[in-house]
Amino acid sequence: MDAAPTTMALPRRGLRRAVLLVLGMALFLGFVSLGTWQVQRRAWKLDLIERVDQRVHAAPVALPPVAQWPGINAAQREYLPVVFQGRWLPGKTVLTQAVTELGAGFWVMTALQQDDGTQVLVNRGFVPQEQRAQWLEAQPPADGAATVQGLLRMTEPGGGFLRTNDPAQQRWYSRDVAAISSALGLPRAAPFFVDAGLPGTAAASSAASGWPRAGLTVIRFHNSHLVYALTWYGLALMVVVAGWYVARYERRLGARAASRLPPHDEHPPTTP
């Protein structure tokens, strides 16, 4: 009575094994690929950190020419020490939310116009929260002329601190260059900004005597690629272990099914 159902279950069991095998291989290859990608990302990140460390301690250079602005990226120019001149533009200041070693407060972002008519947003430094109104209304020096040394930084679009920038209310949670330039009416603004003050230099130290406090740039790169790689490789190993258990279980099922099949030379009894 059990032979026929057992025989009919064999094709279904074979199909199930094939599906499990394909699924297991797909998961294994996918996890290994993701792990390998993270290893490659880690190598890229370590190389970037080394290049930036060498770059930030180099002598300041002139700002990249306007023709190069569209192609500027973090890998090549982030934290590049620069020096340039211009005139502060009155009424072209915003304060963006900041948390520094001095506590919570704001970055003072003011537009500096160069002789060629282009504008560069300069992070003049940090001020505490109680000085917000004072610096929103503050005007640059009468002559407006300034020479800025600092680090070239890339824009921070969108917002920050889980909040979106609100130009209408003058609430800025990130240094979004495009949005700030639009709100301030800067038609020829650079796509980057500059943190005034070079960390570890006399310029940064002298700024410590007043506000805004420059030279507080923190050079930090998020680098958890090794953890991610180990996670993906660990999942690939789990797939192998799970596949071994499934294969052993399937072999046991197959052995039990085979034990219930009649011998090939056995024939059902016939009546005379």
C-alpha positions in Angstrom: 0.0 0.0 0.0 2.9 2.4 0.8 5.0 1.7 -2.3 3.1 3.7 -4.8 2.9 7.0 -2.8 6.6 6.6 -1.9 7.5 6.2 -5.6 5.4 9.2 -6.5 7.1 11.4 -3.9 10.6 10.8 -5.4 10.2 13.3 -8.3 8.8 15.9 -5.9 11.8 15.3 -3.5 14.2 15.7 -6.4 12.6 19.0 -7.5 12.8 20.2 -3.9 16.4 19.4 -3.7 17.2 21.2 -7.0 15.3 24.3 -5.8 17.2 24.3 -2.5 20.5 23.8 -4.2 19.9 26.7 -6.6 18.7 28.9 -3.8 21.7 28.0 -1.6 24.2 28.7 -4.3 22.6 32.0 -5.1 22.7 33.1 -1.5 26.3 31.9 -1.0 27.6 33.7 -4.1 25.6 36.8 -3.3 27.0 37.0 0.3 30.5 36.3 -0.9 30.2 39.0 -3.5 29.0 41.5 -1.0 31.8 40.6 1.4 34.4 41.0 -1.3 32.9 44.3 -2.3 33.3 45.6 1.3 36.9 44.4 1.3 37.5 46.5 -1.8 35.7 49.4 -0.3 37.8 49.2 2.9 41.0 49.3 0.8 39.7 52.3 -1.1 38.7 54.0 2.2 42.2 53.4 3.8 43.8 54.8 0.7 41.6 57.9 0.8 42.3 58.4 4.5 46.1 58.3 3.8 45.8 60.7 0.9 43.7 63.1 2.9 46.1 63.0 5.9 49.0 63.9 3.5 46.8 66.6 1.8 45.7 68.3 5.0 49.3 68.9 6.2 50.4 70.4 2.8 51.0 74.1 2.2 47.8 76.1 1.2 47.3 76.5 -2.5 45.0 78.8 -4.5 41.4 77.8 -5.0 40.6 75.6 -8.0 39.8 77.8 -11.1 36.1 78.2 -12.0 36.4 75.9 -15.0 37.2 73.0 -12.6 34.4 73.6 -10.2 31.9 71.2 -11.9 34.4 68.3 -11.6 35.4 68.8 -8.0 34.9 65.7 -5.8 35.7 64.6 -2.2 38.3 62.1 -3.2 40.5 64.7 -4.9 39.8 67.9 -3.1 38.2 67.3 0.3 40.2 69.0 3.1 42.6 70.6 0.6 44.3 73.6 2.3 43.5 76.8 0.3 44.2 80.5 0.5 42.2 83.2 -1.3 41.1 86.8 -1.1 37.9 88.7 -1.5 35.4 91.0 0.2 32.8 89.9 2.7 29.3 90.5 1.4 27.0 92.3 3.9 23.7 90.5 4.7 25.0 87.3 3.3 25.3 85.2 6.5 23.5 82.1 7.7 24.0 80.0 10.8 24.0 76.2 10.5 23.6 73.9 13.4 26.8 72.5 14.9 28.0 70.3 17.7 31.7 70.7 18.5 34.2 70.1 21.3 33.0 73.4 22.7 29.4 72.3 22.8 26.3 72.9 20.8 25.9 76.0 18.7 26.3 77.2 15.1 28.7 77.6 12.2 28.8 81.2 10.9 28.6 80.9 7.1 29.4 84.1 5.2 29.8 84.7 1.5 33.1 86.1 0.3 33.2 87.6 -3.2 36.4 87.3 -5.2 37.6 89.8 -7.7 36.2 87.8 -10.7 32.7 88.1 -9.3 32.4 84.6 -8.0 31.3 83.9 -4.4 32.6 81.4 -1.9 30.8 80.4 1.3 33.2 80.6 4.2 32.6 78.8 7.5 34.1 81.5 9.7 33.9 79.4 12.8 31.8 78.3 15.7 29.6 80.4 18.0 27.6 79.2 21.0 23.8 79.0 20.9 23.3 82.2 22.9 25.0 84.2 20.2 22.7 83.2 17.4 20.8 86.5 17.1 24.0 88.5 17.4 25.7 86.8 14.5 22.6 86.8 12.3 22.5 90.5 12.5 26.3 91.1 12.5 27.9 93.0 9.6 31.4 92.3 8.2 34.1 94.9 8.6 33.6 98.2 6.8 36.2 97.6 4.1 35.1 94.0 3.8 38.5 92.9 2.5 39.7 89.5 3.8 42.3 86.9 3.1 41.1 83.4 4.1 43.1 80.3 4.8 41.2 77.1 5.4 40.2 73.7 4.2 38.1 73.1 1.2 34.9 71.2 2.1 32.2 69.5 0.1 28.5 70.5 0.3 26.2 68.8 2.8 22.9 68.6 1.0 19.5 67.9 2.5 19.8 68.6 6.1 21.0 66.9 9.3 20.1 65.8 12.7 17.0 64.1 11.2 15.7 67.5 10.2 15.4 69.2 6.8 16.8 72.7 6.2 14.2 75.5 6.4 15.5 78.6 4.6 12.3 80.6 5.2 12.7 80.3 8.9 16.5 80.6 8.7 16.9 77.1 10.2 19.9 75.3 8.7 20.9 71.8 9.9 23.6 71.2 7.3 26.0 73.2 5.1 24.0 72.7 1.9 25.9 75.0 -0.4 23.3 75.1 -3.2 20.4 75.8 -0.9 22.3 78.5 1.1 23.6 80.2 -2.1 20.0 80.2 -3.5 18.6 81.6 -0.2 21.3 84.3 -0.1 21.0 85.2 -3.8 24.5 84.2 -4.8 24.4 83.7 -8.6 28.0 82.6 -9.1 28.7 80.6 -5.9 31.3 77.9 -5.7 29.8 74.3 -5.3 32.0 73.9 -2.1 32.6 75.9 1.0 35.8 76.6 3.0 36.4 76.0 6.7 38.4 79.0 7.9 41.5 78.2 9.9 44.0 75.4 9.5 44.0 72.9 12.4 47.2 72.9 14.3 48.5 76.2 12.9 49.0 79.6 14.5 46.0 80.9 12.6 43.7 78.5 14.3 45.3 79.2 17.7 44.9 83.0 17.3 41.2 82.5 16.5 40.6 80.8 19.8 40.7 84.2 21.6 37.3 85.3 20.2 34.2 84.4 18.2 33.6 82.9 15.7 36.0 80.1 16.8 37.8 78.8 13.6 40.1 75.8 13.2 37.6 73.3 14.7 37.4 71.1 11.6 37.2 67.4 12.6 38.7 65.1 9.9 36.9 61.8 10.4 36.0 59.0 8.0 33.4 56.4 8.8 35.1 53.1 8.1 33.1 50.0 9.1 33.8 48.1 6.0 35.7 45.3 7.8 32.7 44.7 10.0 30.4 44.6 7.0 32.7 42.2 5.2 32.9 39.8 8.1 29.1 40.0 8.4 28.6 39.0 4.8 31.2 36.3 4.9 29.7 35.0 8.1 26.3 34.8 6.3 27.9 32.9 3.5 29.4 30.4 6.0 25.9 30.0 7.6 24.5 29.1 4.2 27.2 26.4 3.8 26.4 25.0 7.2 22.6 25.1 6.6 23.2 23.4 3.2 25.1 20.6 5.0 22.3 20.1 7.5 19.6 20.1 4.7 21.7 17.6 2.6 22.0 15.3 5.5 18.3 15.5 6.3 17.5 14.8 2.6 19.8 11.8 2.6 18.0 10.4 5.6 14.7 10.9 4.0 15.9 9.2 0.9 17.3 6.2 2.8 13.9 5.8 4.6 12.0 6.0 1.4 14.3 3.4 -0.2 13.8 1.0 2.6 10.1 1.0 2.0 10.3 0.2 -1.7 9.8 -3.4 -2.8 12.8 -5.2 -4.4 12.9 -5.0 -8.2 12.5 -8.7 -8.7 9.5 -9.0 -6.4 6.2 -9.4 -8.1 2.7 -9.3 -6.6 1.2 -12.7 -6.0 -1.1 -13.9 -8.8 -4.2 -16.0 -8.4 -4.5 -19.2 -10.3 
